[in-house]
Amino acid sequence: MTIKEYGLNNAPGADIIGAVPARITAVHKGRFGIVSDFGEGYAVLKGKEYYHDKESFPTVGDFVLIEYSQNGDSRIIKTLERRTFFSRRDPDKGRGEQAVAANFDYVFIMQSMNYDFNIKRLERYLTAARQSKAEPVIVLTKADLTDDPLPYILEASRVAEGVRLCIISAKTGYGMNELSPFLQKGKTLVFLGSSGVGKSSLVNALAGETIMNEGGIREDDSKGRHTTTARQLILLKNGVMIIDTPGMRELGMWDVSEGLEEAFSDVEALAQCCRFRDCRHETEPGCAVQEAIRSGELDERRLASYKKIKTEAKYGGDPAEYRRQKEQFFKSVTVNERKKKKVVY
């Protein structure tokens, strides 16, 4: 086993005396799974570099430099520059950024074709994937559970123009060959999807063996049981690497300015034609976005998702401020409605 098998061909900054390049394969509380030319092991952060010099905290997929220890935990001294990076608002602290995965080539955005299919969640994942700079791929799973996949295909295509879409069943093998172009040796995939979407089943199908537990589906709501408890990187026998993430039903937006422009390019293009540069796309005269909604060119639900993600991302680092702004907005709506009723009376 060598670090090259895990995708590292050169390590900028590896000229530090005693430094050994490694890749993060798992994240635990205060401890990291790593792999290097010395094999698999564990490591902890070196305090000075990470708590004093403000080095970027590593996440799954990161390439790092370590001070190798044969008899115990190695020490991580540096996080190398990332090619791609995916983060979200920290769900535990309520604010601040939480790294999720790094240095991947494709983002498999997974949605199951049952009651758990959620177009708004798909838009959120697509925005984050675009922001990461990796190529998004929409994977509609559990084709064996539906007699007509067309409605799901049309809905997903409506919000993801130009994105490759694959329909599969890990259980029966249907459509698995559609994933072949992305399963190249040395490539890293990251799976995004809520619990029960079939990530563990897909990992096992791609591996050709059972390497992850598969959770059942609750029949009353089609939602799955959590099977992945920690983010981890898995190297398959064919040289493909997969970063699996715990089911994330809610994805707190962080900085997704560029991803928003790409994921909602239709709304952004229309906004450029509005009369006013600071148009809120509500009741302003000359609003090209509202005109597109009236003509049927743009779905009103699409605009609502765009506004919600944009607003949430704006206050991603301060949820309290986001709630305050949200409450203020609804109060202003209520006041305006009361004024309208008075005028009518």
C-alpha positions in Angstrom: 0.0 0.0 0.0 1.3 3.4 -1.0 0.0 7.0 -0.8 -0.1 7.1 -4.6 -2.8 4.4 -4.5 -4.8 7.0 -2.6 -4.4 9.7 -5.3 -1.3 11.7 -4.2 1.3 12.0 -6.9 3.2 14.9 -5.4 3.0 16.7 -2.1 3.8 20.4 -2.1 5.5 21.3 1.1 6.7 17.8 1.8 10.2 19.1 2.1 9.6 19.7 5.8 12.2 17.7 7.7 10.6 14.5 9.0 7.3 15.1 7.3 5.4 12.1 5.7 2.5 12.6 3.3 -0.7 10.9 4.3 -4.5 11.0 3.5 -7.3 11.3 6.0 -9.6 8.3 5.7 -11.9 8.9 8.7 -12.7 11.6 11.3 -13.5 10.8 14.9 -13.6 13.1 17.9 -10.1 14.4 18.3 -8.6 11.5 16.2 -8.1 10.8 12.5 -7.8 7.7 10.5 -4.9 8.0 8.1 -3.1 6.1 5.4 0.5 6.6 4.2 3.4 4.7 2.8 3.7 3.1 6.3 0.2 1.7 6.0 -3.0 2.6 7.9 -3.0 4.2 11.3 -4.3 7.0 13.5 -3.2 10.6 14.1 -3.9 13.6 16.2 -3.4 17.3 15.5 -0.2 19.0 16.5 -1.4 21.7 18.8 0.9 24.6 17.8 0.2 24.3 14.1 -3.6 24.0 14.4 -4.5 25.9 17.4 -1.9 28.7 17.3 -0.8 29.0 13.7 -4.5 28.5 12.5 -3.7 25.7 10.0 -6.9 24.5 8.3 -8.5 21.6 10.2 -8.4 18.4 8.1 -11.4 16.4 7.0 -12.0 13.2 5.1 -10.1 13.2 1.8 -7.5 15.7 2.8 -3.9 15.2 2.1 -1.7 16.1 5.1 1.8 16.0 6.4 2.5 14.0 9.5 5.2 13.3 12.0 5.0 9.5 11.8 5.0 7.4 14.9 5.4 3.6 14.8 4.3 2.9 18.3 1.3 5.3 18.7 -0.7 8.1 17.1 1.2 10.1 14.5 0.9 13.9 14.6 -0.6 16.0 11.8 1.4 19.1 11.2 0.0 20.5 7.9 -3.1 20.3 5.7 -2.1 20.5 2.0 -3.9 22.6 -0.5 -7.3 21.2 -1.6 -8.4 20.7 -5.2 -12.1 20.5 -4.2 -13.8 21.1 -0.9 -17.3 20.7 0.5 -18.4 22.3 3.7 -21.6 23.1 5.6 -22.8 25.1 8.6 -21.7 23.2 11.8 -24.9 21.5 13.0 -23.5 21.0 16.6 -22.3 24.5 17.3 -25.1 26.2 15.4 -22.6 28.5 13.7 -19.3 28.4 12.0 -18.1 26.2 9.1 -17.8 22.4 9.3 -15.6 20.6 6.7 -17.2 17.5 5.2 -15.0 16.2 2.4 -12.0 17.3 0.3 -10.1 16.4 -2.9 -12.8 14.5 -4.7 -13.6 14.4 -8.5 -17.3 13.7 -8.6 -20.3 14.4 -6.3 -22.9 11.7 -6.5 -26.1 13.5 -5.4 -28.4 10.6 -4.5 -32.2 10.7 -4.3 -34.4 7.6 -4.0 -37.4 7.1 -6.2 -40.0 6.8 -3.5 -41.8 9.1 -1.0 -38.5 10.5 0.2 -37.7 12.1 -3.2 -37.3 15.8 -2.4 -36.6 18.4 -5.1 -35.7 21.2 -2.7 -33.1 19.0 -1.0 -31.8 18.1 -4.5 -31.4 21.8 -5.3 -29.5 22.4 -2.0 -27.1 19.5 -2.7 -26.6 20.7 -6.3 -25.7 24.2 -5.0 -23.2 22.8 -2.6 -21.7 20.5 -5.2 -21.3 23.3 -7.7 -19.5 25.4 -5.0 -17.1 22.5 -4.4 -15.7 22.7 -8.0 -16.2 19.0 -8.5 -18.5 17.6 -11.2 -22.0 16.8 -9.9 -23.8 13.6 -11.0 -27.5 13.0 -10.0 -28.1 9.3 -9.1 -31.7 8.3 -8.8 -31.7 5.1 -6.7 -34.1 2.2 -6.0 -35.4 1.9 -9.6 -36.8 -1.5 -8.5 -39.4 0.3 -6.3 -41.1 2.3 -9.0 -43.1 1.2 -12.1 -42.6 4.7 -13.7 -39.4 6.6 -13.1 -40.3 9.3 -15.7 -41.8 11.8 -13.2 -38.7 11.6 -11.1 -36.5 12.0 -14.1 -38.4 15.1 -15.3 -38.4 16.7 -11.9 -34.7 16.2 -11.4 -33.9 17.4 -15.0 -36.0 20.5 -14.4 -33.6 21.8 -11.7 -30.4 20.3 -13.0 -30.0 21.2 -16.7 -26.7 19.9 -18.1 -26.0 17.6 -15.2 -25.5 13.9 -15.9 -28.4 11.8 -14.5 -28.2 8.1 -13.8 -31.1 5.8 -12.8 -30.0 2.7 -10.9 -31.0 -0.1 -8.6 -28.1 -1.4 -6.5 -30.4 -4.4 -5.5 -31.0 -5.7 -9.1 -28.0 -4.2 -10.8 -30.2 -2.1 -13.2 -28.4 0.9 -14.7 -25.1 0.3 -12.8 -23.2 0.4 -16.1 -24.2 4.1 -16.4 -21.8 4.8 -13.6 -18.8 3.3 -15.4 -17.4 6.6 -16.8 -16.9 7.9 -13.2 -15.4 4.7 -11.8 -11.8 5.2 -12.9 -8.7 4.1 -10.9 -7.4 7.0 -8.7 -10.7 8.9 -8.8 -12.5 9.9 -5.7 -16.3 10.1 -5.4 -18.3 11.7 -2.6 -21.8 10.5 -1.8 -24.4 13.0 -0.7 -27.9 12.0 0.3 -30.2 11.6 3.3 -30.5 8.4 5.4 -32.1 5.5 3.5 -31.3 6.7 0.1 -29.1 3.7 -0.6 -25.6 4.9 -0.2 -24.4 1.8 1.7 -26.1 -0.5 -0.9 -24.4 1.3 -3.7 -21.0 1.1 -2.0 -21.4 -2.7 -1.6 -22.6 -3.1 -5.2 -19.6 -1.2 -6.5 -17.2 -3.1 -4.2 -18.7 -6.5 -5.2 -18.8 -7.4 -1.5 -20.5 -6.4 1.7 -18.2 -3.8 3.3 -21.0 -1.6 4.8 -24.1 -2.3 6.8 -27.3 -1.6 5.0 -30.3 -0.1 6.9 -33.9 -1.0 6.3 -36.6 1.4 5.1 -39.5 2.3 7.3 -42.6 1.4 5.3 -44.7 4.2 6.7 -42.6 7.1 5.3 -39.9 5.5 3.1 -37.2 7.0 5.3 -34.2 5.0 6.2 -32.3 4.1 9.3 -28.9 5.6 9.8 -26.2 3.1 8.8 -23.1 5.4 8.4 -22.1 7.0 11.7 -18.8 8.7 10.6 -17.4 10.2 7.5 -15.0 7.8 5.9 -12.9 7.2 2.8 -13.1 3.7 1.3 -10.6 2.3 -1.3 -12.2 -0.3 -3.6 -10.3 -3.1 -5.2 -10.5 -1.4 -8.6 -8.7 1.7 -7.2 -11.7 3.9 -7.0 -12.2 5.8 -3.7 -15.5 6.7 -2.1 -16.1 9.2 0.6 -19.4 8.3 2.4 -21.1 10.8 4.6 -23.7 10.3 7.4 -27.3 11.0 6.1 -27.7 14.7 6.0 -31.4 15.5 5.6 -30.8 19.2 6.3 -27.8 20.8 4.7 -26.9 24.1 6.4 -25.6 26.4 3.7 -22.3 28.1 4.2 -20.5 30.2 1.4 -22.2 29.0 -1.8 -22.2 32.2 -3.8 -20.5 30.6 -6.9 -22.5 27.4 -6.5 -25.7 29.3 -6.3 -25.0 31.1 -9.6 -24.3 27.8 -11.4 -27.1 25.7 -9.8 -29.7 28.5 -10.4 -28.2 29.8 -13.7 -31.7 30.3 -15.1 -32.8 32.6 -12.3 -29.5 34.5 -12.4 -29.8 35.0 -16.1 -33.3 36.5 -15.8 -32.2 38.7 -12.9 -29.6 40.4 -15.2 -32.5 41.7 -17.2 -34.4 43.3 -14.3 -34.8 47.1 -14.5 -33.2 47.6 -11.1 -29.8 46.1 -10.1 -31.0 45.5 -6.5 -34.3 44.0 -7.5 -35.7 41.6 -4.9 -37.9 39.9 -7.5 -41.1 40.6 -5.7 -43.3 43.6 -6.8 -40.7 45.9 -8.4 -41.6 47.2 -11.8 -39.6 45.8 -14.7 -38.8 42.6 -12.8 -37.8 40.1 -15.5 -38.0 37.2 -13.0 -41.6 37.9 -12.1 -42.4 38.3 -15.7 -40.9 34.9 -16.5 -43.1 33.4 -13.7 -46.2 35.0 -15.2 -45.4 33.7 -18.7 -44.7 30.2 -17.4 -41.0 30.3 -18.3 -40.0 30.0 -14.7 -41.5 27.9 -11.9 -42.4 30.0 -8.9 -41.2 27.2 -6.6 -37.8 27.5 -8.3 -37.6 31.2 -7.3 -38.6 30.4 -3.8 -35.8 27.8 -3.4 -33.3 30.3 -4.8 -34.3 33.0 -2.4 -34.3 30.6 0.6 -30.8 29.2 -0.1 -29.4 32.6 -0.8 -30.8 34.1 2.4 -29.7 31.2 4.5 -26.2 31.3 3.0 -26.0 35.1 3.7 -26.5 34.5 7.4 -24.8 31.0 7.5 -22.3 32.1 10.1 -25.0 33.6 12.3 -28.3 31.6 12.6 -29.6 34.0 15.2 -29.4 36.9 12.7 -31.0 34.7 10.0 -34.0 34.0 12.3 -34.2 37.7 13.2 -34.3 38.7 9.5 -36.9 36.0 8.8 -39.2 37.2 11.6 -38.8 40.8 10.5 -39.8 39.8 6.9 -43.0 38.0 8.1 -43.9 40.9 10.3 -43.5 43.3 7.3 -45.8 41.0 5.3 -48.4 41.0 8.0 -48.3 44.8 8.3 -48.7 45.2 4.5 -51.7 42.8 4.5 -53.4 44.7 7.2 -52.9 48.0 5.3 -54.4 46.4 2.2 -57.5 45.3 4.1 -58.0 48.8 5.5 -57.8 50.3 2.0 -60.4 47.8 0.7 -62.7 48.6 3.7 
